[in-house]
Amino acid sequence: MQQQPQAQPSPSPKPKKKIRVPRVVNGVEQMVEIEVDEDSGPGWGPNDKHTLLNHRMTRVDGPLKVTGAARYTYDQRLPGMLYGRILRCPHAHARVTKIDTEAALKIPGVQAIIEAPLTELRFAGAPVAAVAATTPEIAGDALRAIKVNYEVLPHVVHAEAAIRADAPKVVAEDSNLQEKAKNGDPQKTEAAFATADAIVEAEYISPRIHHACLETHGMVVDYRGGDSATIYASTQGTFTIPGDAAKELGLEQSKVVSSVEHMGGGFGSKFGIGTEGMLACRLSKQTNSPVKLMLTRYDEFVMAGNRSGSWQKLKAGVKNDGTIVALQARQYRLGGLGQGSQAGQPLSTAWVTRIVKFTRCTQTKTPRSLCARRAFHRHRLRSNHSSTNSPTRSRWIRWRFARRTCVTRFITASWTALQKRLDGPGEIRWQVVILGH
C-alpha cells in the first residue's frame, strides 16, 4: 500500500517592517508609510567586502589643515593690498545728517573713505562708512577720526513693546507684527479642548544664536582697474560671488573669478558678498587696488546676522487615560528687521509624522491641532541682553533639524506639565523620529 506524503507545515509568515516611501496622493507627492518584509530590499553586505565603508581614509584637506599650510581668505596677502574697516552706527534707530571725513583723510596711509548706501539706520551696528588704508591700524585710526551727526529716532527692541498699538514702526512699509502661516481649524480645536480632562498653557522663549565662525565674514577684492577681478571669499556659496561682485565693480560676470580654497566655518551664514563684500568692492574700485575687508570679531556679532529667537505660546489638552486631544501653538519669530526663521511646532498631522510621534502606551491618535506663526520687526540695541533682536538679516543654521531642537524641547516641557496633571498611574511617552527634513 503506497504511503500518502505527509503534509508539509506551512511556512511561518516573514517578519514585517515599516518604511517610508514617496507616493503621489491626490496629485501631490507625499511620504507614506508601507509595510514590507523585514529582509526585503538591498542590504549593506559583509563589512569586510565594502569598498569605502569600514576602511581608513585620509581626508583630502587633512594634511594641509593639520600642518597649517591651508590658505584661508584671511591669509591672503597681495602686492599693494589695502585694508578695509567699517564704521558702525551706535544707535538702534537713527538718521545720518552729516559725515565729516576731512580729518580722517589727512591721516597718512588712508587711501579712500566711502559712505554706506543707507542714511536711515535701524540697528546698532549698521554700517555708516568704510575706510581703506595701508594697514589695519591706520584704518582703525581713520574710523575714529570720522565725525558723524545723527538724528536719533524712536525705536523698539522688546517683543512685547513692538506689538503695542503705539509702538514706533521699525520698517515704514511693514507692520511690526505679520502673520506668516496658519494651520488647523480654530473652532474644532476649541471644541476638542472642551473634552479635555487636563489643560496646560505655557510660554517659552528661545534666544538668538550666532554661528560664531572661526573665520569672520569678509573677502579680498583684487581689482586693479582693468576689465577683470578675482574675489577671495569666505563663503559657502562660491558661485554666489561673481554675479554680485560684478555688479558692484561694473564688470561682466564672466570676468570675475571667485576663489575659495578653504573656509573657516559657515554653518549656513555665508552666502553672497554681503554688506562687507559690497563695501570692499566699492573701495577696490575707487582705489584700483586690492582691498581686504574682513569683519572684526565684534563686527561679526553685531553685523553678520544670526539665527532669530522665538516667543512661543503653547496650549495642550489631554484625557485622564493619556490621550492627547488638542494642541494649540502661537509662534512669534523674533527676526529683527528681517523675517526670521523658525520651524513649525509639530502640531498638525504633517508635522507629527515629520518630526515627532507622541504616544501613551499604544495610543497613536492624532490630536486636533492649530498652529499659527507670526514674524516680529524690532530694532536692535548694542546690549547683548537676551531680549534684543538680531541685526538686519537672519541666517540659517546649517543643520535644519537644529532649528527644531527648541521646538521639540518646548513640546516636551508641555507633555511633562500634562503628565503632572493626570490623575492615576501612567505616563506620556514620546520619541523623536527623523523621517526626512
C-alpha beads as a LAMMPS data file, in Angstrom:
LAMMPS data file: protein, C-alpha beads

437 atoms
436 bonds

1 atom types
1 bond types

-500.0 500.0 xlo xhi
-500.0 500.0 ylo yhi
-500.0 500.0 zlo zhi

Masses

1 110.0

Atoms # bond

1 1 1 0.000 0.000 0.000
2 1 1 1.545 3.300 -1.107
3 1 1 2.001 5.781 1.724
4 1 1 0.487 9.180 1.306
5 1 1 3.070 12.017 1.523
6 1 1 2.864 13.879 4.767
7 1 1 1.576 17.420 4.507
8 1 1 4.346 19.944 4.937
9 1 1 3.722 22.583 7.573
10 1 1 3.020 25.963 6.058
11 1 1 5.960 28.350 6.439
12 1 1 5.625 30.934 9.148
13 1 1 4.983 34.420 7.836
14 1 1 8.054 36.569 7.411
15 1 1 8.613 39.352 9.910
16 1 1 7.493 42.719 8.652
17 1 1 8.865 46.224 8.938
18 1 1 7.507 49.655 8.086
19 1 1 9.305 52.047 5.768
20 1 1 8.501 55.467 4.327
21 1 1 8.390 55.876 0.556
22 1 1 7.247 58.662 -1.798
23 1 1 3.757 58.279 -3.235
24 1 1 1.507 60.611 -5.231
25 1 1 -1.702 61.230 -3.265
26 1 1 -4.372 63.379 -4.942
27 1 1 -1.763 64.741 -7.306
28 1 1 0.661 65.678 -4.540
29 1 1 3.819 63.715 -3.795
30 1 1 3.929 62.728 -0.127
31 1 1 5.920 60.401 2.087
32 1 1 3.703 57.476 3.151
33 1 1 4.339 54.514 5.423
34 1 1 4.090 50.996 3.958
35 1 1 4.744 47.513 5.319
36 1 1 7.330 45.219 3.678
37 1 1 9.207 42.027 4.538
38 1 1 11.930 42.658 7.055
39 1 1 14.596 41.104 4.797
40 1 1 13.449 42.881 1.619
41 1 1 15.489 45.482 -0.195
42 1 1 19.215 45.813 -0.732
43 1 1 21.497 45.159 2.207
44 1 1 24.889 46.511 3.184
45 1 1 26.628 43.186 2.753
46 1 1 29.532 41.877 4.861
47 1 1 31.644 44.577 6.490
48 1 1 34.877 43.230 5.007
49 1 1 33.517 43.477 1.459
50 1 1 32.888 47.238 1.360
51 1 1 34.938 49.443 -0.935
52 1 1 34.778 52.663 1.113
53 1 1 32.908 51.884 4.327
54 1 1 34.831 50.251 7.153
55 1 1 38.166 51.479 5.728
56 1 1 40.503 54.186 6.962
57 1 1 40.536 57.123 4.567
58 1 1 42.675 60.245 4.541
59 1 1 40.735 63.477 4.201
60 1 1 41.742 65.360 1.075
61 1 1 42.297 68.586 3.032
62 1 1 43.606 66.895 6.188
63 1 1 47.375 67.291 5.609
64 1 1 47.009 70.956 4.611
65 1 1 44.997 71.835 7.702
66 1 1 46.992 69.936 10.332
67 1 1 50.265 71.383 9.019
68 1 1 48.922 74.937 8.849
69 1 1 49.507 75.160 5.096
70 1 1 45.822 75.659 4.187
71 1 1 45.199 79.173 2.894
72 1 1 42.004 80.866 4.027
73 1 1 40.673 84.208 2.844
74 1 1 42.126 85.772 5.971
75 1 1 45.585 84.529 4.900
76 1 1 45.610 86.326 1.545
77 1 1 48.413 88.889 1.161
78 1 1 48.530 90.591 -2.239
79 1 1 51.027 93.174 -3.525
80 1 1 49.774 96.698 -2.872
81 1 1 46.820 95.412 -0.847
82 1 1 44.821 97.854 1.293
83 1 1 42.904 97.011 4.457
84 1 1 39.254 97.912 4.941
85 1 1 37.358 98.709 8.127
86 1 1 33.694 99.638 8.693
87 1 1 32.322 102.467 10.831
88 1 1 29.190 101.302 12.658
89 1 1 26.166 103.201 13.963
90 1 1 25.920 103.300 17.797
91 1 1 22.138 103.849 17.832
92 1 1 19.236 101.418 17.473
93 1 1 17.474 103.799 15.066
94 1 1 18.968 106.972 13.642
95 1 1 19.299 109.073 10.517
96 1 1 22.696 110.272 9.344
97 1 1 22.542 114.042 8.811
98 1 1 26.231 114.782 8.214
99 1 1 29.509 112.910 7.805
100 1 1 32.804 114.809 8.121
101 1 1 35.788 112.822 6.795
102 1 1 38.241 115.727 6.407
103 1 1 40.393 114.839 9.422
104 1 1 40.373 111.128 8.601
105 1 1 41.526 111.700 5.024
106 1 1 44.547 113.670 6.277
107 1 1 45.917 110.645 8.148
108 1 1 48.946 109.275 6.255
109 1 1 48.108 105.909 4.726
110 1 1 44.361 106.481 4.312
111 1 1 43.544 105.873 0.659
112 1 1 39.745 106.082 0.471
113 1 1 36.608 106.677 2.539
114 1 1 33.143 105.851 1.223
115 1 1 29.697 106.246 2.744
116 1 1 27.328 103.301 3.192
117 1 1 24.265 103.416 0.899
118 1 1 21.648 103.873 3.644
119 1 1 21.220 107.067 5.624
120 1 1 18.442 105.781 7.896
121 1 1 19.889 103.063 10.100
122 1 1 17.679 100.650 12.003
123 1 1 20.026 98.699 14.266
124 1 1 23.066 99.398 16.425
125 1 1 25.998 98.227 14.335
126 1 1 24.626 99.184 10.923
127 1 1 27.385 100.350 8.540
128 1 1 27.822 104.106 8.167
129 1 1 31.088 104.356 6.237
130 1 1 34.105 102.282 5.202
131 1 1 37.813 103.099 5.076
132 1 1 40.690 101.648 3.049
133 1 1 44.229 102.216 4.353
134 1 1 47.694 100.745 4.056
135 1 1 47.449 98.964 7.432
136 1 1 44.550 97.771 9.610
137 1 1 45.733 100.080 12.409
138 1 1 45.635 103.156 10.201
139 1 1 42.177 102.173 9.005
140 1 1 41.049 101.957 12.635
141 1 1 42.510 105.395 13.383
142 1 1 40.624 106.822 10.404
143 1 1 37.311 105.397 11.694
144 1 1 37.810 107.194 14.995
145 1 1 38.589 110.452 13.168
146 1 1 35.338 110.440 11.182
147 1 1 32.704 112.749 12.672
148 1 1 29.053 111.764 12.197
149 1 1 25.953 113.714 13.183
150 1 1 22.896 111.548 13.883
151 1 1 19.231 112.338 14.301
152 1 1 18.253 109.739 16.878
153 1 1 14.800 108.303 16.090
154 1 1 12.252 106.347 18.176
155 1 1 12.982 102.650 18.418
156 1 1 11.639 99.477 19.982
157 1 1 13.659 96.404 20.947
158 1 1 11.392 94.265 23.149
159 1 1 8.874 91.933 21.536
160 1 1 6.125 92.831 23.983
161 1 1 6.602 96.531 23.239
162 1 1 6.821 96.047 19.469
163 1 1 3.231 94.779 19.193
164 1 1 1.649 97.644 21.107
165 1 1 -0.559 99.982 19.129
166 1 1 1.633 102.998 19.944
167 1 1 4.949 101.265 19.134
168 1 1 7.171 103.034 16.583
169 1 1 7.262 101.283 13.228
170 1 1 10.544 99.504 12.629
171 1 1 10.111 99.382 8.842
172 1 1 7.907 102.137 7.461
173 1 1 6.139 99.995 4.863
174 1 1 5.565 96.960 7.127
175 1 1 3.655 96.236 10.297
176 1 1 5.749 95.227 13.322
177 1 1 3.714 92.007 13.541
178 1 1 2.914 89.988 10.430
179 1 1 1.075 86.687 10.105
180 1 1 3.131 84.224 8.050
181 1 1 1.408 80.838 8.352
182 1 1 -1.667 79.248 9.891
183 1 1 -2.698 75.597 10.034
184 1 1 -5.671 73.859 11.621
185 1 1 -9.270 74.721 12.491
186 1 1 -9.706 77.096 15.488
187 1 1 -13.320 76.068 16.131
188 1 1 -12.619 72.333 16.096
189 1 1 -9.554 72.823 18.266
190 1 1 -11.545 74.726 20.896
191 1 1 -14.223 72.040 20.787
192 1 1 -11.565 69.412 21.429
193 1 1 -10.234 71.387 24.397
194 1 1 -13.732 71.298 25.891
195 1 1 -13.460 67.490 26.102
196 1 1 -10.056 67.507 27.846
197 1 1 -9.675 66.455 31.499
198 1 1 -6.480 68.490 31.929
199 1 1 -5.181 71.582 30.108
200 1 1 -1.767 73.193 30.345
201 1 1 -0.760 76.582 28.927
202 1 1 2.799 77.886 28.842
203 1 1 5.058 80.416 27.151
204 1 1 8.633 79.723 26.055
205 1 1 11.428 81.963 24.791
206 1 1 14.398 80.797 22.739
207 1 1 17.333 83.218 22.346
208 1 1 19.025 84.188 19.127
209 1 1 22.002 82.029 18.222
210 1 1 25.155 83.186 16.458
211 1 1 27.094 80.905 14.123
212 1 1 30.420 82.078 15.649
213 1 1 32.517 81.014 12.652
214 1 1 36.255 80.926 13.437
215 1 1 36.873 82.953 10.267
216 1 1 34.716 86.048 10.197
217 1 1 32.745 87.243 7.170
218 1 1 34.740 89.112 4.576
219 1 1 36.655 88.955 1.322
220 1 1 39.683 90.179 -0.563
221 1 1 38.774 92.007 -3.770
222 1 1 41.621 92.066 -6.289
223 1 1 40.617 94.705 -8.823
224 1 1 43.274 96.943 -10.387
225 1 1 41.263 98.997 -12.841
226 1 1 41.083 96.570 -15.749
227 1 1 38.199 94.524 -17.105
228 1 1 38.536 91.594 -14.689
229 1 1 38.769 90.857 -10.983
230 1 1 39.469 87.999 -8.597
231 1 1 37.494 87.665 -5.362
232 1 1 38.878 85.631 -2.459
233 1 1 35.828 84.974 -0.306
234 1 1 34.995 83.188 2.913
235 1 1 31.740 81.693 1.697
236 1 1 29.726 78.533 1.350
237 1 1 28.401 79.741 -1.998
238 1 1 31.398 80.061 -4.318
239 1 1 29.106 80.626 -7.287
240 1 1 27.057 83.295 -5.472
241 1 1 30.046 85.669 -5.523
242 1 1 30.788 86.599 -9.189
243 1 1 27.353 87.997 -10.021
244 1 1 27.073 90.335 -7.022
245 1 1 30.716 91.407 -7.227
246 1 1 30.443 92.114 -10.953
247 1 1 27.531 94.492 -10.356
248 1 1 29.496 96.474 -7.760
249 1 1 32.641 96.599 -9.900
250 1 1 30.842 97.362 -13.169
251 1 1 32.223 94.250 -14.860
252 1 1 30.822 91.351 -16.829
253 1 1 30.094 88.395 -14.569
254 1 1 32.245 86.134 -16.729
255 1 1 35.262 88.360 -15.958
256 1 1 35.013 87.851 -12.180
257 1 1 36.729 84.829 -10.658
258 1 1 35.665 83.598 -7.195
259 1 1 38.304 81.701 -5.190
260 1 1 37.503 79.747 -2.029
261 1 1 40.421 77.482 -1.146
262 1 1 39.274 76.918 2.426
263 1 1 36.535 78.449 4.592
264 1 1 36.797 78.905 8.343
265 1 1 33.235 77.869 9.127
266 1 1 29.902 78.945 7.704
267 1 1 27.070 76.847 9.172
268 1 1 24.520 78.415 6.850
269 1 1 25.602 82.040 7.366
270 1 1 27.871 82.716 4.388
271 1 1 26.208 83.218 1.003
272 1 1 26.630 86.157 -1.359
273 1 1 29.011 89.066 -0.863
274 1 1 27.009 90.704 1.943
275 1 1 27.353 94.315 3.051
276 1 1 31.028 93.816 3.844
277 1 1 31.670 92.496 0.326
278 1 1 29.763 95.346 -1.274
279 1 1 31.881 97.906 0.591
280 1 1 35.099 96.029 -0.222
281 1 1 34.234 96.070 -3.937
282 1 1 33.474 99.794 -3.865
283 1 1 36.726 100.582 -2.037
284 1 1 38.719 98.474 -4.505
285 1 1 37.034 100.164 -7.471
286 1 1 37.727 103.616 -6.083
287 1 1 41.404 102.923 -5.357
288 1 1 42.150 100.494 -8.229
289 1 1 43.913 98.378 -5.635
290 1 1 43.264 95.054 -3.895
291 1 1 41.250 95.559 -0.699
292 1 1 40.984 93.085 2.144
293 1 1 37.915 93.669 4.304
294 1 1 37.356 91.044 6.997
295 1 1 34.966 91.820 9.834
296 1 1 36.442 92.144 13.290
297 1 1 35.079 89.737 15.863
298 1 1 32.876 92.468 17.348
299 1 1 31.636 93.440 13.884
300 1 1 30.857 89.769 13.238
301 1 1 28.496 89.642 16.199
302 1 1 26.660 92.899 15.510
303 1 1 26.641 92.953 11.689
304 1 1 26.874 89.483 10.190
305 1 1 23.450 88.160 11.152
306 1 1 22.318 85.290 13.363
307 1 1 19.551 82.776 13.805
308 1 1 16.498 84.571 15.135
309 1 1 14.972 83.924 18.526
310 1 1 11.371 82.951 19.176
311 1 1 8.467 83.532 21.545
312 1 1 6.059 80.610 21.654
313 1 1 2.711 80.165 23.387
314 1 1 1.554 76.560 23.730
315 1 1 -1.695 75.055 24.982
316 1 1 -2.322 71.309 25.262
317 1 1 -5.275 69.209 26.441
318 1 1 -5.293 65.545 27.485
319 1 1 -7.702 62.886 28.719
320 1 1 -7.155 61.055 32.005
321 1 1 -6.155 57.943 30.037
322 1 1 -3.322 59.860 28.376
323 1 1 -4.970 60.576 25.032
324 1 1 -3.857 63.960 23.720
325 1 1 -6.992 65.600 22.347
326 1 1 -5.941 69.145 21.455
327 1 1 -2.832 71.187 20.783
328 1 1 -2.507 74.880 20.049
329 1 1 0.578 76.965 19.284
330 1 1 1.169 80.634 18.620
331 1 1 4.726 81.229 17.448
332 1 1 6.450 84.583 17.054
333 1 1 9.653 84.799 15.027
334 1 1 11.947 87.444 16.513
335 1 1 13.808 88.289 13.325
336 1 1 14.661 91.929 13.896
337 1 1 14.497 93.822 10.618
338 1 1 14.327 90.583 8.664
339 1 1 11.656 87.898 8.519
340 1 1 13.374 85.476 10.875
341 1 1 13.360 81.696 10.531
342 1 1 11.566 79.139 12.648
343 1 1 10.377 75.575 12.289
344 1 1 6.672 74.985 12.833
345 1 1 5.563 73.259 16.009
346 1 1 4.813 69.546 15.419
347 1 1 1.105 70.011 15.970
348 1 1 -0.641 69.288 12.694
349 1 1 -0.650 65.830 11.133
350 1 1 2.100 66.824 8.703
351 1 1 4.415 67.932 11.481
352 1 1 3.616 64.960 13.713
353 1 1 4.651 62.492 11.038
354 1 1 7.661 64.519 10.052
355 1 1 9.349 65.291 13.342
356 1 1 7.875 63.738 16.444
357 1 1 5.493 60.940 17.318
358 1 1 3.648 61.162 20.615
359 1 1 2.154 58.092 22.264
360 1 1 0.894 56.919 25.614
361 1 1 1.365 53.155 25.741
362 1 1 -0.140 52.184 22.358
363 1 1 -2.178 55.328 21.845
364 1 1 -1.414 56.808 18.402
365 1 1 -4.440 59.002 17.795
366 1 1 -3.618 62.314 16.107
367 1 1 -4.848 65.244 18.234
368 1 1 -6.859 68.165 16.978
369 1 1 -4.384 70.970 16.413
370 1 1 -3.913 74.611 15.484
371 1 1 -0.623 76.302 14.675
372 1 1 -0.043 79.954 13.776
373 1 1 3.320 81.635 13.083
374 1 1 3.975 85.372 13.094
375 1 1 7.051 87.486 12.404
376 1 1 8.232 90.413 14.535
377 1 1 10.098 93.536 13.480
378 1 1 12.234 95.200 16.173
379 1 1 15.260 97.478 16.348
380 1 1 18.461 96.360 17.983
381 1 1 20.429 97.919 20.831
382 1 1 24.151 97.413 21.347
383 1 1 23.414 95.475 24.546
384 1 1 23.718 91.697 24.440
385 1 1 20.631 91.343 26.661
386 1 1 18.588 88.346 25.595
387 1 1 15.531 90.481 24.817
388 1 1 17.215 92.370 21.972
389 1 1 16.734 91.192 18.445
390 1 1 19.012 90.150 15.602
391 1 1 20.657 92.546 13.110
392 1 1 19.474 93.232 9.583
393 1 1 19.438 89.666 8.332
394 1 1 18.581 86.328 9.818
395 1 1 20.804 83.427 8.891
396 1 1 20.067 79.737 8.520
397 1 1 21.655 77.250 10.856
398 1 1 23.391 74.617 8.736
399 1 1 21.526 71.644 10.211
400 1 1 17.829 72.176 9.582
401 1 1 16.902 69.806 12.394
402 1 1 18.842 72.040 14.790
403 1 1 16.191 74.709 14.165
404 1 1 13.633 72.269 15.555
405 1 1 15.540 71.367 18.718
406 1 1 13.886 74.122 20.749
407 1 1 10.544 73.206 19.174
408 1 1 10.832 69.643 20.470
409 1 1 12.053 70.861 23.868
410 1 1 9.044 73.138 24.314
411 1 1 6.624 70.367 23.376
412 1 1 8.386 68.015 25.818
413 1 1 8.004 70.570 28.593
414 1 1 4.294 70.779 27.864
415 1 1 3.973 66.979 27.995
416 1 1 5.760 66.924 31.357
417 1 1 3.343 69.506 32.711
418 1 1 0.390 67.489 31.396
419 1 1 1.731 64.324 32.984
420 1 1 1.711 66.034 36.377
421 1 1 -1.915 66.982 35.840
422 1 1 -3.074 63.456 35.013
423 1 1 -4.954 61.504 37.673
424 1 1 -3.841 57.941 38.398
425 1 1 -0.847 55.967 37.142
426 1 1 0.574 56.174 33.648
427 1 1 2.898 58.328 31.651
428 1 1 3.095 60.122 28.341
429 1 1 5.880 58.577 26.330
430 1 1 7.378 60.145 23.257
431 1 1 10.197 59.527 20.833
432 1 1 11.922 61.653 18.215
433 1 1 11.915 60.091 14.776
434 1 1 13.879 61.788 11.990
435 1 1 11.846 60.964 8.917
436 1 1 13.328 63.370 6.400
437 1 1 13.891 67.073 6.881

Bonds

1 1 1 2
2 1 2 3
3 1 3 4
4 1 4 5
5 1 5 6
6 1 6 7
7 1 7 8
8 1 8 9
9 1 9 10
10 1 10 11
11 1 11 12
12 1 12 13
13 1 13 14
14 1 14 15
15 1 15 16
16 1 16 17
17 1 17 18
18 1 18 19
19 1 19 20
20 1 20 21
21 1 21 22
22 1 22 23
23 1 23 24
24 1 24 25
25 1 25 26
26 1 26 27
27 1 27 28
28 1 28 29
29 1 29 30
30 1 30 31
31 1 31 32
32 1 32 33
33 1 33 34
34 1 34 35
35 1 35 36
36 1 36 37
37 1 37 38
38 1 38 39
39 1 39 40
40 1 40 41
41 1 41 42
42 1 42 43
43 1 43 44
44 1 44 45
45 1 45 46
46 1 46 47
47 1 47 48
48 1 48 49
49 1 49 50
50 1 50 51
51 1 51 52
52 1 52 53
53 1 53 54
54 1 54 55
55 1 55 56
56 1 56 57
57 1 57 58
58 1 58 59
59 1 59 60
60 1 60 61
61 1 61 62
62 1 62 63
63 1 63 64
64 1 64 65
65 1 65 66
66 1 66 67
67 1 67 68
68 1 68 69
69 1 69 70
70 1 70 71
71 1 71 72
72 1 72 73
73 1 73 74
74 1 74 75
75 1 75 76
76 1 76 77
77 1 77 78
78 1 78 79
79 1 79 80
80 1 80 81
81 1 81 82
82 1 82 83
83 1 83 84
84 1 84 85
85 1 85 86
86 1 86 87
87 1 87 88
88 1 88 89
89 1 89 90
90 1 90 91
91 1 91 92
92 1 92 93
93 1 93 94
94 1 94 95
95 1 95 96
96 1 96 97
97 1 97 98
98 1 98 99
99 1 99 100
100 1 100 101
101 1 101 102
102 1 102 103
103 1 103 104
104 1 104 105
105 1 105 106
106 1 106 107
107 1 107 108
108 1 108 109
109 1 109 110
110 1 110 111
111 1 111 112
112 1 112 113
113 1 113 114
114 1 114 115
115 1 115 116
116 1 116 117
117 1 117 118
118 1 118 119
119 1 119 120
120 1 120 121
121 1 121 122
122 1 122 123
123 1 123 124
124 1 124 125
125 1 125 126
126 1 126 127
127 1 127 128
128 1 128 129
129 1 129 130
130 1 130 131
131 1 131 132
132 1 132 133
133 1 133 134
134 1 134 135
135 1 135 136
136 1 136 137
137 1 137 138
138 1 138 139
139 1 139 140
140 1 140 141
141 1 141 142
142 1 142 143
143 1 143 144
144 1 144 145
145 1 145 146
146 1 146 147
147 1 147 148
148 1 148 149
149 1 149 150
150 1 150 151
151 1 151 152
152 1 152 153
153 1 153 154
154 1 154 155
155 1 155 156
156 1 156 157
157 1 157 158
158 1 158 159
159 1 159 160
160 1 160 161
161 1 161 162
162 1 162 163
163 1 163 164
164 1 164 165
165 1 165 166
166 1 166 167
167 1 167 168
168 1 168 169
169 1 169 170
170 1 170 171
171 1 171 172
172 1 172 173
173 1 173 174
174 1 174 175
175 1 175 176
176 1 176 177
177 1 177 178
178 1 178 179
179 1 179 180
180 1 180 181
181 1 181 182
182 1 182 183
183 1 183 184
184 1 184 185
185 1 185 186
186 1 186 187
187 1 187 188
188 1 188 189
189 1 189 190
190 1 190 191
191 1 191 192
192 1 192 193
193 1 193 194
194 1 194 195
195 1 195 196
196 1 196 197
197 1 197 198
198 1 198 199
199 1 199 200
200 1 200 201
201 1 201 202
202 1 202 203
203 1 203 204
204 1 204 205
205 1 205 206
206 1 206 207
207 1 207 208
208 1 208 209
209 1 209 210
210 1 210 211
211 1 211 212
212 1 212 213
213 1 213 214
214 1 214 215
215 1 215 216
216 1 216 217
217 1 217 218
218 1 218 219
219 1 219 220
220 1 220 221
221 1 221 222
222 1 222 223
223 1 223 224
224 1 224 225
225 1 225 226
226 1 226 227
227 1 227 228
228 1 228 229
229 1 229 230
230 1 230 231
231 1 231 232
232 1 232 233
233 1 233 234
234 1 234 235
235 1 235 236
236 1 236 237
237 1 237 238
238 1 238 239
239 1 239 240
240 1 240 241
241 1 241 242
242 1 242 243
243 1 243 244
244 1 244 245
245 1 245 246
246 1 246 247
247 1 247 248
248 1 248 249
249 1 249 250
250 1 250 251
251 1 251 252
252 1 252 253
253 1 253 254
254 1 254 255
255 1 255 256
256 1 256 257
257 1 257 258
258 1 258 259
259 1 259 260
260 1 260 261
261 1 261 262
262 1 262 263
263 1 263 264
264 1 264 265
265 1 265 266
266 1 266 267
267 1 267 268
268 1 268 269
269 1 269 270
270 1 270 271
271 1 271 272
272 1 272 273
273 1 273 274
274 1 274 275
275 1 275 276
276 1 276 277
277 1 277 278
278 1 278 279
279 1 279 280
280 1 280 281
281 1 281 282
282 1 282 283
283 1 283 284
284 1 284 285
285 1 285 286
286 1 286 287
287 1 287 288
288 1 288 289
289 1 289 290
290 1 290 291
291 1 291 292
292 1 292 293
293 1 293 294
294 1 294 295
295 1 295 296
296 1 296 297
297 1 297 298
298 1 298 299
299 1 299 300
300 1 300 301
301 1 301 302
302 1 302 303
303 1 303 304
304 1 304 305
305 1 305 306
306 1 306 307
307 1 307 308
308 1 308 309
309 1 309 310
310 1 310 311
311 1 311 312
312 1 312 313
313 1 313 314
314 1 314 315
315 1 315 316
316 1 316 317
317 1 317 318
318 1 318 319
319 1 319 320
320 1 320 321
321 1 321 322
322 1 322 323
323 1 323 324
324 1 324 325
325 1 325 326
326 1 326 327
327 1 327 328
328 1 328 329
329 1 329 330
330 1 330 331
331 1 331 332
332 1 332 333
333 1 333 334
334 1 334 335
335 1 335 336
336 1 336 337
337 1 337 338
338 1 338 339
339 1 339 340
340 1 340 341
341 1 341 342
342 1 342 343
343 1 343 344
344 1 344 345
345 1 345 346
346 1 346 347
347 1 347 348
348 1 348 349
349 1 349 350
350 1 350 351
351 1 351 352
352 1 352 353
353 1 353 354
354 1 354 355
355 1 355 356
356 1 356 357
357 1 357 358
358 1 358 359
359 1 359 360
360 1 360 361
361 1 361 362
362 1 362 363
363 1 363 364
364 1 364 365
365 1 365 366
366 1 366 367
367 1 367 368
368 1 368 369
369 1 369 370
370 1 370 371
371 1 371 372
372 1 372 373
373 1 373 374
374 1 374 375
375 1 375 376
376 1 376 377
377 1 377 378
378 1 378 379
379 1 379 380
380 1 380 381
381 1 381 382
382 1 382 383
383 1 383 384
384 1 384 385
385 1 385 386
386 1 386 387
387 1 387 388
388 1 388 389
389 1 389 390
390 1 390 391
391 1 391 392
392 1 392 393
393 1 393 394
394 1 394 395
395 1 395 396
396 1 396 397
397 1 397 398
398 1 398 399
399 1 399 400
400 1 400 401
401 1 401 402
402 1 402 403
403 1 403 404
404 1 404 405
405 1 405 406
406 1 406 407
407 1 407 408
408 1 408 409
409 1 409 410
410 1 410 411
411 1 411 412
412 1 412 413
413 1 413 414
414 1 414 415
415 1 415 416
416 1 416 417
417 1 417 418
418 1 418 419
419 1 419 420
420 1 420 421
421 1 421 422
422 1 422 423
423 1 423 424
424 1 424 425
425 1 425 426
426 1 426 427
427 1 427 428
428 1 428 429
429 1 429 430
430 1 430 431
431 1 431 432
432 1 432 433
433 1 433 434
434 1 434 435
435 1 435 436
436 1 436 437
